Structures are given as structure tokens and as C-alpha cells.
């Protein structure tokens, strides 16, 4: 077995930091106190949560479970963008997490030797498809290291009321050319309308994941589709010209000039949208609860695909997938492992658990007893899929390292401040050349 010291020495875990779907900060919060229950025979649960925006909901759910069962559940939430370093630190302590997360096959490589085999457990049997499981080796070996606990979508969140004030509806936007036409017109009439097209594409660390991870998924996805692959050790950058066009749109038809984006945060962007300073806000289904809790009306909101001018845009759906996989720590005690499995099963089968995950957290959970979500972004994704629109898959989980993302983010920030061909060349180099460099480092 790979020892903890060996993991630290290789630096493998540091090579693939998870990037959260949130602009949240480290809550450092927990429910239930120190690991270990009043009745030691029951075991206890320590869940290291990846998603800051769902911290309060997890704390409440853990409290309910403890009240109902007497089993202690501790939830600690890592700061946005710092999950992997927090996990490394916590796994090196006594009383390590019994339940933690990986973002997909690349992230699992760092932790697979700590993964309890979930095959044949109640929570695995609840999955609607074993496509939502990560296996070690071929499926017939029945070694399930991780299971997805939520499916999410992202795209352009739209304030339909503002769009209609500008003289348009979402039916007018079915391609990149349509989006550019509408956005340019709205931005041109900003003083007349009192709002512009896009919220700030902030490149502060609380916001830049939307562009160096989620937006850049688009050219990666289309390159993979074109080449018939699902990952690569050397990206070509086939669709970087289209990536430049959509990023240009974000930084020109925006609430702030490109030179100011370096300091703009995720909260800035959300606040601009909630205060009706912009029509479009690139983000995901996880933002629904925040927006509606802050006073926005569900009937004024929808989500459309991120168009970049590639593929069959007339049938393009939202970008849908997951980077949220549960892993049970097999180094935990037998009692704590059982307590953790019981908690997971309760979360995805009980009325309290499925209601919290569907309504409070805004998840689509891929389990048989899941409660349907009332999240309008989730409903839109389901409607588009049922109508034959093809969802764009999440391919950013194949990015070679967090350092690759950081280099790309730095180049994008420089380009936003001074959008020259020379500065875009630096973006291309960060995307293409650094992919190969970081892939080789991560796999050496």
C-alpha cells in the first residue's frame, strides 16, 4: 500500500488540485464535534466537503442525521480551490476523513489506494447507472473506488426579464453568432437600457475557475469530439480561435473594462447579476439557491448553452456532468466505515436526505430514490435532453494539473487587460505547450 509519506514525497496529490464550483471561502465549519460518537460501537462519520456553497446545507443535514440516529457526523468544508491541499493535511492526521471526494479519474489516481471498495454496498446499488461509478481496473473486477453523488449543469444564466426589456427572448439565441449579435446590441445601448450584456469575467481566484476550467472545457470538448478521444497527453488547441471569440465577448460587452478584471471576484459577478446590471452570467445549476434566496424570481431565470461557434449549435445542450465523486477511506476503522456507508445511503434514499440534496443543494442525484429537483436550471437541462439536444460533457477533469489551470488563468488575465495578438499567443502557449509539460510531470 502507498504510505502517507510516500504520497507526500511524490507530490502526486498536489499535481491535481480540485477547482470548486463556487466563489465561497473556507468555512472551517463542522457539525457534531470531534470524530467519534458517544456510543463508540456506532462508529462516526467525518466528511470533508468539496463544495463551499453547500456547506450550510451539509451542516444541517449532518445535524438531522445525528439527532435521528445518535451517530456523530462531522462536516468540514475546504476553501474554494484548496480542497486537495486540505485533504492532504487532514489525511495526515489521526481521525482522518472517513468520506472525501475526487474530481474524476485523474484525481482518483492520487487516492485510489485509500479507496474502500464500494461495489455491492447499498449506496452503489442505488445508482441509476454504473456509469456514475469509477472503477479500478476493468468493470468485471468489481472494484468500485468512487461514486458520483450529484450531476450538475452550467452555461449562461439569463435574466429573461432584462433580455425582454432589450427586445429579445432566449429563442433569439441559438448560436454564437446570435449571442454576439444580441450581446453587442445590449452593450451598445447600455446607457439607454441601464444594464449591459455580461457580468464581470473576474479573474480573482474566487472567480477565475469559470474561465480557466469551465469555459475552456468548450474547446477541449470539441477537440475530443473531433478526434474521437476522451483524453490526451498532448492537446492541440484546434478550437482556440473560437475560445478567443467567446472570451472577447465576455470582456468587451461587460460591466467593467478588461483591465479591471484581475481584481473582480465571484461575489462581484453574482452581485452584478442580482442587481440587474447584466443579462448574462456564466455559472451553473449550483447557483440557483443563492440567486433565489437573494430575491431573484425563478420565473425570471433560465440557462442557455455556451455557444462558441463549433458543432451543431442548433442541437447543443447545456454542459452537464460531475466532478464530485464520493470515496470512503478504507484506512478508517470498521465501525467508522460502516457508519459512513449508512450515512451515505440515508442521504440518497431518505426523504430528509434527498430533499436536502435536491432542494437545498440544487443537485440532480443519480440514485433510484432521488427526489426530482425544482431547480429551474436542472429542469431546463432535463427538458433540452428530452427534446434531443446533446449535452456537452465535462472534460476538464482530464486537465493535467492545477498548475496548468493557473498558468492559463494568468495568461487570460494579461490578455483581458491588453487583448493583443501577442498576449493571446501566450494564452495558446499556456494551453497547448504547458498541457504536455504538466501531463509529463504528473505521470512521470
PyMOL commands that set and color helices and strands:
alter all, ss='L'
color gray80, all
select helices_A, chain A and resi 4-10+13-16+40-42+52-69+83-91+105-109+112-114+122-125+130-132+139-141+160-165+170-172+176-188+190-193+209-215+217-227+240-252+258-263+266-274+285-293+298-300+313-315+334-349+351-360+376-386+396-398+402-417+421-431+433-442
alter helices_A, ss='H'
color red, helices_A
select strands_A, chain A and resi 45-49+73-77+99-102+133-135+144-148+152-159+196-198+278-284+301-304+316-321+325-328+390-393
alter strands_A, ss='S'
color yellow, strands_A
deselect
rebuild
show_as cartoon
